[in-house]
Amino acid sequence: MTNDRPLFIPLRSEWFQAFRDGRKRVEWRAWGPRWNRDVAHRGRPVVLSHGYSGARIRGTVVRTRRVPAHRAPAGARSIYPGARF
């Protein structure tokens, strides 16, 4: 069963602006019950938000991929220490 409601992703200013400006195309999240292929499945609508109440960017999940933690960017590893990606 899939959920077709938009996936809401609040972002810090620097990451929201990078998506808005086209400098960022991938969002990194720790793998688990809240972030996995069932939640972020291909084709699901997504809303990137500048914080919880700021500007919005609408899009669609294109791909969900799980990678070993050591292959995730250092920034993602620092936010989610010890996590799987």
Summary of the structure (lengths in Angstrom):
residues: 85
radius of gyration: 12.8
end to end distance: 22.8
largest distance: 34.1
contacts: 195
relative contact order: 0.24
helix: 21%
strand: 19%
